[in-house]
Amino acid sequence: MTLRHYWSPVDYDDNFYLLEYDGSLSNNPYFENHNINYNLWNFDLSYSWEFAPGSQLSVLYRNSIFNIDDNTDLSFVDNFSNMFNYPLYNNFSLKLIYYLDYNKVKTWI
């Protein structure tokens, strides 16, 4: 069982400048908001079973929430509670690895 939460707010400076041909900077009246609040929450439940040498069966169930918005001024607690207002995604995967010994297989053919 694994629980992960990744939070990365990116708060850009409000001052934007234009680079002039002589290398100097001049003020730019650009005022759009490009701040990013990135959230990722995963809950993984996995099981692996080695049923023969080199052979394995793996089962994974993942519950995840992902969102990007511009609420960079939220505290950690407010951000964490706000994150659960977004849709929850579920994923189920099954993986089978079976080891075949070439020396035994060539005797079957």
C-alpha positions in Angstrom: 0.0 0.0 0.0 1.4 3.4 -1.0 0.0 6.9 -0.4 1.5 9.9 -2.2 0.6 13.5 -2.4 2.6 15.9 -4.5 1.9 19.7 -4.3 3.8 22.4 -6.2 2.5 25.9 -6.3 4.2 28.2 -8.8 3.7 31.9 -8.0 5.1 34.1 -10.8 6.3 37.6 -10.2 3.8 40.3 -11.3 6.4 42.4 -13.1 6.9 41.6 -16.8 9.5 43.3 -19.0 10.4 43.6 -22.7 14.0 43.1 -23.7 15.0 46.0 -25.9 17.5 45.8 -28.8 20.3 47.4 -26.8 19.9 44.8 -24.0 18.0 47.0 -21.5 14.6 46.1 -20.0 11.4 48.2 -20.2 8.1 47.7 -18.4 5.5 45.7 -20.1 1.8 46.2 -19.4 1.1 42.5 -19.5 -1.2 41.4 -16.6 -2.5 37.9 -17.2 -2.3 35.4 -14.4 0.0 32.4 -15.1 0.3 31.1 -11.5 -0.1 27.3 -11.2 -1.2 25.1 -8.4 -0.3 21.5 -9.2 -1.7 18.7 -7.2 -1.4 14.9 -7.6 -2.7 12.4 -5.1 -2.3 8.6 -5.5 -3.3 5.7 -3.4 -1.9 2.4 -4.7 -2.7 -1.1 -3.5 -0.4 -3.7 -5.1 0.3 -7.4 -4.7 3.0 -9.5 -6.3 3.2 -13.3 -6.3 6.2 -15.2 -7.5 4.6 -18.6 -8.4 7.6 -20.1 -10.1 11.3 -19.1 -10.4 11.4 -16.0 -12.6 7.6 -16.0 -13.0 5.4 -13.4 -11.4 1.8 -12.2 -11.2 1.3 -8.6 -10.2 -2.0 -6.8 -9.4 -2.3 -3.1 -8.9 -5.3 -0.9 -7.9 -4.7 2.9 -8.1 -7.0 5.6 -6.9 -5.8 9.1 -8.1 -6.8 12.8 -8.2 -5.1 15.3 -10.4 -5.7 19.0 -10.9 -4.1 22.2 -12.0 -5.5 25.6 -11.1 -4.3 29.1 -10.2 -5.0 29.0 -6.5 -1.4 29.4 -5.4 -2.3 31.4 -2.2 -4.0 28.4 -0.4 -2.5 26.9 2.7 -1.6 23.3 2.7 -4.7 22.3 4.6 -7.0 24.3 2.4 -5.3 23.0 -0.7 -5.6 19.4 0.5 -9.3 19.7 1.3 -10.0 21.6 -2.0 -8.3 18.8 -4.0 -11.0 16.3 -3.1 -13.6 18.4 -5.0 -12.1 17.1 -8.2 -13.0 13.8 -9.9 -11.4 10.6 -8.7 -9.8 8.2 -11.2 -9.5 4.5 -10.7 -7.1 2.1 -12.5 -6.8 -1.6 -12.2 -3.9 -3.5 -13.9 -2.8 -7.1 -14.0 0.6 -8.2 -15.2 1.8 -11.7 -15.8 5.5 -12.6 -16.4 6.3 -16.2 -17.2 9.8 -17.4 -17.5 10.4 -20.0 -20.3 13.6 -22.0 -20.2 14.9 -22.2 -23.8 16.6 -25.5 -23.1 13.3 -27.1 -22.0 11.3 -25.4 -24.7 13.5 -26.7 -27.6 12.9 -30.3 -26.4 9.1 -29.8 -26.7 9.4 -28.8 -30.4 
